[in-house]
């Protein structure tokens, strides 16, 4: 979608809806069609944000080639790109002081457990945490993850630069680009907890974990006091 295209009003698109499900009431159909208008508008807002994201000017050059430890040994940030010009890094909450990985981060990572080959068709991807690589691998194997690429930021330089200056145990999603040999920051998730709307559990945008997207389609929604666990 380009800015030059004139969009059909959402109400007009919703009017094309021919869905009618067994035994639904007129009240239900009217409310559902009104909701459909909002769903179309929501889709358009998400696409506008994605377009603005893609059109961001070049970000800052990465100040150093940060070092990590992977399952095959030491690797640098530039080495994580492989043959791609874009690298996505998810920093998850599994610092040395934690007995186990963060359940919320684990839920997010699990949604990509069988999608890494698909992701790598377009971009490089890595998952980093501050614990030693041995702990990351042990936790990964306990989940049955064979494809999730984990890397230890043992020195913490990358975490302090792009996730938390205080080296706090917190998550972060960061995208880097490499053009003409120069690695630059492209985009990071920057919606913090103090940006949440009243009564809303803090969350970023775009939403990455399909768990929450699925629950958003149910009568109970996300709930107010339920979170995923490492085991049930």
C-alpha positions in Angstrom: 0.0 0.0 0.0 1.4 3.4 -1.0 0.4 6.8 0.3 -0.8 7.8 -3.2 -3.5 5.0 -3.2 -7.0 6.2 -2.3 -8.5 3.6 0.0 -12.1 2.6 0.0 -13.7 3.6 3.3 -13.7 0.8 5.9 -17.5 1.0 6.2 -17.8 0.4 2.4 -15.5 -2.6 2.6 -17.4 -4.0 5.6 -20.6 -3.7 3.6 -19.3 -6.3 1.2 -19.3 -8.9 4.0 -21.6 -11.8 3.1 -20.9 -13.9 6.2 -23.9 -15.2 8.1 -23.4 -18.0 10.6 -25.9 -20.5 11.9 -28.6 -19.1 14.3 -27.0 -15.7 14.8 -29.3 -12.9 15.8 -29.7 -9.6 13.9 -28.1 -7.9 17.0 -25.1 -10.1 16.7 -24.7 -9.5 12.9 -25.0 -5.7 13.4 -22.4 -5.7 16.2 -20.1 -8.0 14.2 -20.2 -5.8 11.1 -19.5 -2.8 13.3 -16.5 -4.6 14.7 -15.4 -5.5 11.2 -15.0 -1.8 10.4 -12.7 -1.5 13.3 -10.7 -4.6 12.3 -10.2 -3.1 8.8 -9.1 0.2 10.3 -6.7 -1.6 12.7 -5.2 -3.5 9.8 -4.6 -0.1 8.0 -3.1 1.5 11.1 -0.6 -1.5 11.4 0.3 -1.2 7.8 0.9 2.6 8.0 3.2 2.0 11.0 5.0 -0.7 9.1 5.5 1.6 6.1 6.9 4.4 8.3 9.2 1.9 10.0 10.5 0.7 6.6 11.1 4.4 5.6 13.2 5.3 8.7 16.4 7.1 7.8 19.7 5.3 8.4 20.3 4.7 12.1 23.5 5.2 14.0 26.5 3.2 13.1 27.3 0.4 15.6 30.2 1.7 17.7 31.9 -1.7 18.0 31.7 -5.3 16.7 30.2 -6.8 19.8 31.4 -10.2 20.8 29.1 -13.2 21.7 29.6 -16.9 22.4 27.5 -19.3 20.4 27.1 -23.0 20.4 30.0 -23.2 17.9 32.2 -20.7 19.8 32.9 -17.0 19.7 31.2 -14.8 17.1 30.9 -11.1 16.5 27.8 -9.0 15.8 28.8 -8.7 12.1 29.3 -12.4 12.0 25.7 -13.0 13.0 24.5 -11.5 9.7 25.8 -14.4 7.7 24.9 -13.7 4.0 22.1 -11.3 4.9 22.0 -7.5 5.1 19.5 -7.5 7.9 19.8 -9.0 11.4 17.1 -9.3 14.1 18.3 -9.9 17.6 15.9 -10.7 20.5 17.5 -10.2 23.9 15.7 -12.4 26.4 15.6 -12.4 30.2 18.0 -15.1 31.4 20.7 -13.3 33.3 23.2 -15.2 35.5 21.1 -14.4 38.6 18.0 -16.2 37.2 17.3 -19.8 38.1 15.4 -20.3 34.8 14.5 -18.2 31.7 11.7 -15.7 31.9 8.4 -17.5 31.0 7.2 -14.6 28.9 10.4 -14.6 26.9 10.2 -18.3 26.6 6.7 -18.1 25.2 7.8 -15.6 22.6 10.8 -17.6 21.6 8.8 -20.8 21.4 6.6 -19.3 18.7 9.6 -19.1 16.5 10.9 -22.6 17.3 9.8 -24.1 14.0 10.0 -20.9 12.0 13.7 -20.2 11.9 14.2 -21.7 8.5 11.4 -19.4 7.2 12.8 -16.3 8.8 16.3 -17.0 7.4 14.9 -16.9 3.9 14.7 -13.1 4.4 16.9 -12.1 7.4 19.3 -13.3 9.9 18.1 -13.9 13.5 19.7 -14.5 16.9 18.5 -14.8 20.5 20.9 -13.4 23.2 21.0 -13.5 26.9 23.5 -12.6 29.6 23.9 -16.1 31.1 26.8 -18.4 30.0 26.2 -20.3 26.7 26.1 -23.6 28.6 23.0 -22.4 30.5 21.3 -21.1 27.3 21.9 -24.4 25.5 20.7 -26.4 28.5 17.5 -24.4 28.6 17.0 -24.6 24.9 17.4 -28.4 24.8 14.9 -28.7 27.7 12.3 -27.0 25.5 13.1 -29.3 22.6 14.2 -26.4 20.5 16.6 -27.5 17.8 16.7 -24.5 15.5 16.6 -21.5 17.9 20.1 -19.9 17.6 21.2 -18.7 21.1 24.2 -16.6 21.9 25.7 -15.5 25.3 26.4 -11.8 25.7 28.8 -12.7 28.5 30.6 -9.4 28.5 27.4 -7.4 28.5 28.6 -4.7 26.1 25.8 -5.3 23.6 23.1 -5.5 26.3 24.3 -2.2 27.8 24.4 -0.4 24.5 21.1 -1.6 23.0 18.9 -3.1 25.7 19.6 -1.6 29.1 22.3 0.9 30.0 22.0 -0.4 33.6 22.5 -4.0 32.4 19.0 -4.8 33.7 17.5 -8.2 33.0 15.0 -7.0 30.5 13.9 -8.0 27.0 14.6 -6.1 23.8 14.1 -6.6 20.1 16.6 -4.9 17.9 17.1 -4.8 14.1 20.4 -4.0 12.4 21.3 -3.5 8.8 24.6 -3.9 6.9 25.3 -1.7 3.9 28.7 -1.2 2.2 30.3 -3.0 5.1 28.8 -0.6 7.7 26.5 -2.1 10.4 23.8 0.3 11.6 21.0 0.2 14.0 17.7 0.2 12.2 14.9 -0.2 14.8 14.3 -1.2 18.4 11.2 -1.7 20.4 10.8 1.5 22.5 7.4 1.2 24.0 8.1 1.0 27.8 5.9 0.0 30.7 5.1 3.6 31.6 3.6 4.1 28.1 0.8 1.6 28.8 -2.8 2.8 28.6 -4.9 2.7 31.8 -5.9 -0.8 32.8 -3.7 -2.3 30.1 -0.9 -4.8 30.7 2.3 -3.2 29.3 3.0 -4.5 25.8 4.9 -3.4 22.7 3.8 -2.9 19.1 3.9 -4.7 16.8 2.7 -7.7 18.9 5.1 -10.6 18.2 3.7 -13.5 20.3 0.8 -15.3 18.6 -0.3 -16.5 22.1 -1.8 -13.1 22.8 -3.2 -12.6 19.3 -5.1 -15.8 19.6 -6.5 -14.9 23.1 -7.5 -11.5 21.7 -10.1 -13.4 19.6 -11.7 -15.1 22.6 -14.4 -13.8 25.0 -12.0 -13.8 28.0 -9.3 -12.1 26.0 -5.8 -11.9 27.6 -7.1 -11.8 31.1 -5.6 -9.7 33.9 -3.7 -12.2 36.0 -2.7 -15.0 33.7 0.8 -15.4 32.2 2.5 -18.3 30.5 4.7 -20.6 32.7 7.7 -22.8 31.9 5.7 -25.8 33.0 2.1 -26.6 34.0 
